[in-house]
Amino acid sequence: MHFAQTTALANGKIKIGMSRGEVIVYLGSPQKSETVGSTEFLFYTPVWYVLPLFVSSQNPIAIRDGKVVGMGKSHYDSITQTTGSVQGDR
């Protein structure tokens, strides 16, 4: 992820209701994606995080029906705890 893309993530350009395609335009391809129930999570790691913290520093963006419905680890944790399983790790 380039610095300009990381800035889009940090400065609030990614918003609830935005399309999946718009997220990809701003941030590029995610480093990882997962589907939990009917929610797809796109994971991005800002350039300022160091490799040993890679897993814990990812910023998940939740997509449902092609639109952003939530962001952040707390949203991801809430969905995975409610749904109970992760499907289709990529």
Steps between C-alpha positions, in 0.01 A plus 500: 500500500646836397506800733224683306275196533580469870406865542156430346446236767620722783332829405145373471457475125368147549143538626196289582287456187793527260513229233751216505638634170559845648696344787721315250554823302621684814693216665585250228469126543476385861783301656238245608126442482262279699131428481316465830135412450375753245776753573825524305795654681779671307819533706749781450822565689624860507862553397598639840452162675797268532493139382491328844177688574352422156213277612394717794528824303274413208198724447198296389232664290164319505310468171144370473288514183786687329509787753717590800303420817774534762869537566756403758597205712213548745247468214682191373506346848129571548406330171725197554369451855138530385544278195742260663698404191722635230443379146715532193829636631697643206 
